[in-house]
Amino acid sequence: MQELTNQGQVVGGHLAGGSVLSDNGGLTVNHPRNPFKRFKLRADTVREWEELSAKEGVAGAVGLAAAEAVLPGRFGKALGAGLGAVMKSGHTVRVDWADGNQSIIELPEKLFLVFSVMLKNHQVVTEVQAPPSEPVPAQPGVADRILDLASSVLQRGVPAAPAVPAAPAIAAPQTDVVEQLTKLASLRDAGILTDEEFAEKKAKLLDRL
């Protein structure tokens, strides 16, 4: 299983049946029929990518496998098994290669973290719009939740403190920077980034605030 081996898997389209491995801080796709032939997942080989929902991942993989991937014998059986068992704790992504090919790839959490940081500028985010007749109620922000929690604690008998003005809404760029810092810290803790590389990238991100 991918969760045990910490490997990704191409489940549809170009290179279907191939495995995805970590390679010197990057990711490599092994050719399903020639293990000595490898394809790098990096900025100059990937045109764009998109994370799919669980439903889209299965449907997209099945469609691409039927239309594009023709794997005889045991390779076809392996692909069918992969399509029937989408990772529950991983991520399914659609990768559009620079040469025009397309792959559906499943990645465990650790490999997806590396993949998403390396190819952040190539990600395509599809926004799902709610039907006009069914408006989606506004969800409370992080600051609102913290204030609600603080109020409930005070109401249970904690001495009242001077009123604290509501924190300003967190801007989208700042949220993005915090997420990137968290990912970079995870890469450093995993040994993929050195302390010097982490400090350099952290300084660049903080300059954006």
PEDAVEN-V422907 format. One record per residue. OMEGA is omega in whole degrees, 0 to 359 (999 if undefined). Layout:
OMEGA  OMEGA
This chain:
183  183  181  183  182  177  171  182  172  186  179  176  182  178  179  183  180  179  179  185  173  184  178  178  178  180  181  175  177  178  185  182  179  185  179  179  186  181  182  172  183  189  183  179  181  179  177  177  181  175  182  173  181  181  181  181  180  183  180  180  180  181  180  180  181  186  190  187  177  184  181  170  187  179  177  178  179  179  179  178  180  180  182  183  178  182  180  184  182  184  175  183  172  181  173  182  180  181  176  178  180  180  171  188  173  183  171  188  184  180  179  178  178  182  185  178  181  187  182  184  180  183  175  180  179  180  179  181  178  178  182  183  182  180  180  180  180  179  179  179  180  181  180  180  179  180  178  180  179  180  180  178  179  181  180  173  177  181  182  178  178  182  179  180  181  179  178  179  181  180  181  180  180  177  179  181  180  179  180  178  178  180  180  179  178  178  178  180  179  179  181  176  174  179  180  179  179  181  180  181  178  179  180  180  180  178  181  182  999
